[in-house]
Amino acid sequence: MAYMNGFEEEPTPTTIDQYRSHLKEVWTNAHRKWEKYDDYYFRTFSVWDGAEAHNRPGWLKPARATSLVDNAVDHQLASEPTPHRNPASQSENARQNADRVESGLKAILDEAALLEPSLTWKQQGKNLVHLGYSIHELGLDSNVLQRRAEEPTRDPDTPDDEWRAAQRLHDHYRRTAMPFRTRSPHPARILLDPWEKRPRVAIRHARRFSQDLHELTVARKARGRAADVWEVRNNRPFELILVDEYWTECWHAMMVSGHVTGTGREYHTMKKLLFTEKNTWGFVPYAHAYAGFGQEPTSSDKIDPANLAVGILDPVLADLRAQAQAVSGRHNALMDASFNPIGTRMGADELRDQLDQGDIIEMQDRADVWRMEIPQLPRWMFQTEEWLSRDIEEGTFSRALAGVREQGVSTVGQQAILSTAAGRKFVAVSRQLEHLASVASSQILQLVDILDMNLTVKGHNIRPSYLESDYSVDISFDLVDPVMQLQQRQLGLQEVAAGLKSMETYWAADAKLEDASGERKRLLMDWVRKNPMIHQALAMEVAREEGIESLVERAMSMAEGGGEGQPGAAGGAPILGPDGMPLDQTMGGGGGMRQGLTPDTINPSQIGASMAG
């Protein structure tokens, strides 16, 4: 791609328009192809064309195309991201920081996906399957950032309790507000260099409300940036304005390219640069990927991204239309048979009048009235539709992946083999989805460091000190099979017991545990709680909270000194817990527990033994 201007130079309306015109021309064929895909997915395609449409109703359109895309996304692509981050060094502090980043980033990605109208990563997968191409957009909510930065102000007449409440609410918002947005825009609205996996230039060519442009430019003007404030015209805040938003690693600019006026469809073209500013983020907030269903033709003289942006429906569009025609034709035959016309030698008006009077009609000869002969459809007509259905399945999505047992398959193992083989079609799609999420996550970490954010999202904290100036992270989308996961965990436990695998590797690879450092601390706390002295201290703390501390202290002194009313207390008899065991062995203590006859036998209670003797 030949660039008209260096990316380091400040953009002008001319250069932005040149970039947009060039990229729009490059993507023209791909956009036309996507419109054809939409006709089949939304079932708006024409079943019959031209003379074929005469007396052939085309309203019956099977949902095969829609179900193919949706089933592929639902069954083969996970939508819940799982972060993986290697520690910057082998120190324990670096491992803890890596685990903190994983849990914090996981919370950010989950929260950001829920803030969008549709789940971000599921929509990304649907774009990859349906269009063969997807774009991810990372954004920052400026309203959230501004609210976090602004300190509350107190009016002279504000009561103390209201002021304290306002301060607490602001502290809560400043610590927990999440400004990141992960979006999945339609690929037709974002223009990127089709041959660069990490594009250096991006143009968002879409319409925005006039009121949004006004607020956007006013906010930049208030922060001291050079911006031309957009004014809402004719009291129409929801007027659609065509805008080109320009991004490079060095610059960010926005230019009005046209708008629609009046109640009709009158369109006016205008060029107005709203603002130009340095891109302090240091990256272009877009990433894109192809699904892998396309292929560049050998004889092509023009390199065209339409050859790579190929959706899953592309090879079976003709089959889908032929199947819709077959279904429509068979339905018409059903209607003809159900409402079979009547033939008569009588006058048609006379017969119609008699039929209107009731079920009994008057005729001279029973041969005067008869039903028309119903055409018998040959069997090969149904076999043709079966062939079309099989060809569609082989070219797109196998029923085995949706849990449908293939004919002739009688065992679970055979079905698993077929499902595994068919699922390989979506390996590349899943890898591309993971790439988009990894790029977005790395950019989020970079913004956390650059903007010096200390965020707490869903109880998980992330701050720049945890990053150590390293923004690398990998995201995976794992399809969880409960049976396979159980087998993997059982095998992992056997390997740990045999000394072939570490516990930390088991947590990460088999148990899918994100916070290994936190789990290690929790295990140590379990060990600490089993200590007899800790048991006693915890018991005293609970007794203090319940108001029976003096009673427990008296019982302990009687046990230690052999007081009255305590048979067997002399000689320092231990205090028994609620299960009849000594206090140092109760509530999870390991000593003195009776062993069951087998590992599956429940340990007998000690209470009966204590009462017996």
Residue pairs with C-beta under 8 A, 6 or more apart in sequence:
1 22
1 26
1 193
1 195
3 201
4 15
4 18
4 19
4 22
5 11
5 15
5 18
7 200
7 201
7 248
7 249
7 250
7 251
8 250
9 15
10 251
10 276
11 246
11 248
11 251
11 253
11 276
12 273
13 255
13 271
13 272
13 273
16 203
16 244
16 246
16 253
16 255
16 273
17 244
17 255
17 257
17 271
19 191
19 201
19 203
19 246
20 191
20 203
20 205
20 244
20 257
23 191
23 192
23 193
23 203
24 191
24 205
26 194
26 304
26 305
27 188
27 191
27 194
27 305
27 306
29 304
29 305
29 306
30 133
30 304
30 305
30 306
30 309
31 188
32 306
33 306
33 309
33 310
33 314
34 131
34 187
34 188
34 309
34 311
36 317
37 130
37 131
37 311
37 313
37 314
38 44
39 45
40 65
40 313
40 317
40 320
41 65
41 66
41 69
41 130
41 313
42 66
43 61
43 63
43 65
43 66
45 61
45 321
45 324
46 53
46 58
47 56
47 58
47 60
47 61
47 321
47 324
47 325
47 328
48 56
48 58
48 325
56 328
56 329
56 332
57 328
57 332
58 324
58 328
60 324
60 327
60 328
60 331
61 324
62 323
62 324
62 327
64 320
64 323
64 392
65 313
65 320
68 312
68 313
68 392
68 396
68 397
69 126
69 129
69 130
69 311
69 312
69 313
70 126
71 397
71 401
71 402
72 129
72 312
72 396
72 397
72 401
72 426
73 122
73 125
73 126
73 129
75 401
75 402
75 403
76 401
76 423
76 426
76 429
76 430
76 479
77 122
77 125
77 128
77 129
77 426
77 429
77 430
77 433
77 477
77 479
78 430
78 477
78 478
78 479
78 480
79 113
79 119
79 121
79 122
79 125
79 477
80 110
80 121
80 477
81 106
81 109
81 110
81 121
81 437
81 441
81 475
81 476
81 477
82 106
82 475
82 476
82 477
82 478
82 512
82 514
83 101
83 102
83 105
83 106
83 109
83 441
83 473
83 474
83 475
83 514
84 102
84 473
84 474
84 475
84 476
84 508
85 98
85 101
85 102
85 105
85 472
85 473
85 474
86 98
86 472
87 94
87 95
87 97
87 98
88 94
88 97
88 98
88 468
88 470
92 517
94 468
95 516
95 517
96 517
97 465
97 466
97 467
97 468
99 514
99 515
99 516
99 517
99 518
100 460
100 461
100 462
100 466
100 515
100 517
101 445
101 462
101 466
101 467
101 473
102 473
102 514
102 515
103 460
103 514
103 515
103 518
104 455
104 457
104 460
104 461
104 462
104 466
105 441
105 444
105 445
105 462
105 473
106 460
106 514
107 457
107 458
107 459
107 460
108 178
108 180
108 444
108 455
108 457
108 462
109 182
109 437
109 441
109 444
109 475
110 458
111 178
111 457
111 458
112 120
112 178
112 180
112 181
112 182
113 119
113 120
113 121
113 182
115 178
115 181
116 123
116 181
116 182
116 183
116 184
118 184
120 136
120 182
120 183
120 184
121 184
121 433
121 437
121 477
123 184
124 134
124 136
124 184
124 433
124 436
124 437
125 134
125 429
125 433
127 133
127 134
127 135
127 184
127 186
127 187
128 134
128 289
128 291
128 429
128 432
128 433
129 291
129 311
129 312
129 429
130 311
130 312
130 313
131 187
131 291
131 309
131 311
132 290
132 291
132 293
132 294
132 308
132 309
132 310
132 311
132 312
132 314
133 187
133 288
133 289
133 290
133 291
133 305
133 308
133 309
134 184
134 187
134 288
134 289
134 291
134 432
134 433
134 436
135 184
135 185
135 187
135 190
135 192
135 286
135 287
135 288
136 182
136 183
136 184
136 286
136 287
136 288
136 436
136 437
136 439
136 440
137 182
137 183
137 184
137 185
137 190
137 204
137 285
137 286
138 180
138 181
138 182
138 183
138 285
138 286
138 440
138 443
138 444
139 180
139 181
139 182
139 183
139 285
140 179
140 180
140 181
140 447
141 179
141 180
141 181
142 219
144 177
144 178
144 179
145 179
145 451
146 219
147 173
147 177
148 173
148 174
148 177
148 179
151 170
152 166
152 167
152 170
154 163
154 166
158 166
175 454
175 455
175 456
176 455
176 456
176 457
177 455
178 455
178 457
179 453
180 444
180 447
182 440
185 204
185 206
187 288
187 309
189 204
189 205
189 206
190 202
190 203
190 204
190 205
190 286
190 288
191 202
191 203
191 204
191 205
192 199
192 201
192 202
192 286
192 288
193 199
193 200
193 201
194 305
194 308
195 303
195 305
197 287
197 288
197 289
198 284
198 287
198 439
199 284
199 286
199 288
200 248
200 249
200 284
201 246
201 247
201 248
201 284
202 246
202 247
202 248
202 284
202 285
202 286
203 244
203 245
203 246
203 247
204 243
204 244
204 245
204 247
205 242
205 243
205 244
205 257
206 242
206 243
207 240
207 241
207 242
207 243
208 240
208 241
208 243
209 237
209 238
209 239
209 240
209 241
210 230
210 232
210 233
210 236
210 237
210 238
210 239
210 240
210 241
210 259
211 232
211 237
211 238
213 230
213 241
213 243
213 256
213 274
214 229
214 230
214 231
214 232
214 237
216 230
216 254
216 274
217 227
217 228
217 229
217 230
217 274
217 275
218 229
220 227
220 275
220 277
221 227
221 229
225 275
225 277
226 275
226 276
226 277
227 274
227 275
228 272
228 273
228 274
228 275
230 241
230 256
230 274
232 239
233 239
239 259
239 260
239 261
240 259
240 260
241 256
241 258
241 259
242 256
242 257
242 258
242 259
243 254
243 255
243 256
243 257
244 254
244 255
244 256
244 257
245 252
245 253
245 254
246 252
246 253
246 254
246 255
247 279
247 284
247 285
247 286
248 279
248 284
249 279
249 282
249 283
249 284
250 278
250 279
251 276
251 277
251 278
251 279
252 276
252 277
252 278
252 279
253 273
253 274
253 275
253 276
253 277
254 273
254 274
254 275
255 271
255 272
255 273
255 274
256 270
256 271
256 272
256 273
256 274
257 269
257 270
257 271
258 267
258 268
258 269
258 270
259 267
259 268
259 270
260 266
260 267
260 268
261 267
261 268
280 450
281 443
281 446
281 447
281 450
282 446
282 450
283 443
283 446
285 443
287 435
287 436
287 439
287 440
288 436
289 432
289 433
289 435
289 436
290 308
290 309
290 432
291 310
291 311
291 312
291 428
291 429
291 432
292 428
292 429
292 432
293 310
293 311
293 312
293 314
294 307
294 308
294 309
294 310
294 314
295 307
295 308
295 310
296 303
296 307
296 308
297 307
300 307
312 396
312 397
313 320
313 396
315 395
315 396
316 391
316 392
316 395
316 396
319 388
319 391
319 392
319 395
320 392
322 388
323 385
323 388
323 389
323 392
326 381
326 384
326 385
326 388
327 385
330 377
330 381
330 385
333 375
333 377
336 374
336 375
337 374
337 375
340 371
340 372
340 374
341 371
341 372
342 351
342 369
342 370
342 371
342 372
343 369
343 370
343 371
343 372
344 351
344 368
344 369
344 370
345 367
345 368
345 369
346 363
346 368
346 369
351 361
351 369
354 361
354 362
355 361
361 369
363 369
393 399
398 418
398 419
398 422
399 406
400 406
400 415
400 418
400 419
400 422
401 419
401 422
401 423
405 415
406 415
406 418
409 415
409 418
430 477
433 477
434 474
434 475
434 476
434 477
437 475
437 477
438 473
438 474
438 475
441 473
441 475
442 471
442 472
442 473
443 471
445 467
445 471
445 473
446 471
447 453
448 455
448 462
448 463
448 464
448 467
449 464
449 467
449 469
449 471
452 464
453 462
453 463
453 464
454 461
454 462
454 463
454 464
455 461
455 462
455 463
478 512
485 512
488 510
489 510
489 511
491 510
492 501
492 506
492 509
492 510
492 511
493 506
493 510
495 501
495 506
496 502
496 503
496 506
504 516
504 520
507 513
507 516
507 519
508 516
513 519
526 588
528 534
529 535
529 538
529 588
530 588
530 589
530 590
532 583
532 584
532 589
535 583
535 584
535 586
535 587
535 589
536 583
536 584
539 552
539 583
540 549
540 552
543 549
543 551
543 552
555 575
556 575
557 563
558 564
558 565
558 566
558 569
559 566
559 569
559 572
559 573
559 574
559 575
560 572
561 569
562 569
562 570
562 571
563 569
566 573
574 582
574 583
574 584
575 582
575 583
576 582
576 583
576 586
576 610
577 583
577 585
577 586
577 587
578 586
579 586
579 605
579 606
579 607
580 605
580 606
580 607
580 609
580 610
580 611
581 589
581 592
581 606
582 592
584 591
585 591
585 592
585 593
593 603
594 603
594 604
594 606
595 603
596 602
596 603
596 604
